[in-house]
Amino acid sequence: HLTCFSQEHMQTFGYLCSMLPLVEELYDNEDDKATAMNTYTAFFNTEPQLGALIPGITIAMEEARAKGEDVSEELIVNTKNALMGPFAGIGDSMLIGTYSPSLLSIAMSLCINDGNPLGPILFCVVWLTTMVGLQWWLFHKGYSMGIGAANLFFNNKTLADRITTGLTMMGLIVIGGVASTTVKAKVILSYVNGDMTVALQEAIFDKILPN
């Protein structure tokens, strides 16, 4: 999705590029190809890993349209637009806000003291392995579910909102824990009044957040 990324169109043209081989395969007429490609020029932006389900769904819908079934360009665009928001919220909370910081906290603990290269290697291997596997599975799952996937997610908006909120809270807790155990930024200022000197770090800040 992030191929051809821009601030104006976000992931639109990366999405279009991913659909080009399908359009070339399904349609022989150039006008039909142009019509199909126009479907994927609408604005698109979601969380790339979890959002891999969406191209799978639209591929199934595009195949159905090419076979003459009652699947319109508007239906494909509306389905894509309706799914990108929820998947962005859940994906950002679950993967970027929770899973990634958790992996980073483990990796940082391995290398923070002695620069052990095992930390970044572990993070890269685990992240790439799990994300590529997740994308592959979700893409094929979306294709097998087709248009039925849209109805499944539309009918569970309340549950999706609860999951997003819970995962966001968990992610903030993880990030806060990492920051408090690895970041040290002492305040050297002191409050002086006559013969009395109060070191702000030891007297105040260490009681709130040590170091």
Residue, then its C-alpha position, 0 to 999 in steps of 0.5 A: h500500500l505504501t508504494c507511491f505514497s504521497q501526502e495528497h493521495m496517501q496509499t491510493f496509487g500503491y493500491l492501484c499498482s497492486m490491482l494492475p496485474l488483475v485488471e490486465e488479466l481480467y479485461d481484454n478491452e482497453d475501455d474496460k481496463a480504464t473503467a476498472m483502473n478508475t475504481y482504484t484511483a479514489f483516496f485510500n489510506t489504512e494500516p498496511q499490515l492488517g489492511a491487506l485484507i481489503p485488496g483481497i476483498t476487492i480482488a474477489m469483487e473485481e473478479a465477480r464484476a468481470k464475470g458479469e455479476d451484479v457488482s458495480e464500481e460504486l459498490i467496490v469503492n464504497t466497500k473499500n472506503a468503509l473498511m479502510g477506517p476501521f482497519a486503520g484504527i484497529g491495526d494502528s492500535m494493535l500492531i503499531g501501538t502495542y505489538s511493535p513497542s512490546l517487541l522493541s522493549i524486549a530488543m532494547s533490554l537485550c542491547i541497552n547496556d552492552g550494545n549487543p546486536l542480538g536486540p535489533i536482529l531479534f526485532c527485525v526477524v520477529w517483526l518481518t516474519t510475523m508481519v509477512g505471515l499476517q499479510w499473506w494470511l489476511f490477503h487470502k482470507g479477504y479473497s476467500m470471504g469476498i463481499g461477505a467480509a464487508n457485512l461481517f465487519f460493518n455489523n461489529k462496529t461496537l466491538a471494533d471500537r472496544i478493541t481499538t480503545g483497549l489496545t490503545m491503552m495497552g500500547l500507551i502502558v507499554i510505551g510508558g514502561v519502556a520510557s521509564t526504564t530506559v530513558k534518563a534525563k536528570v534535571i540539574l537545577s536546584y531551588v536556593n533560598g538563603d542557606m537552603t538548597v533543594a535539588l529538584q531531581e532528588a527532592i521532587f522528580d525522582k518521587i514522580l518518575p525516577n531518573 
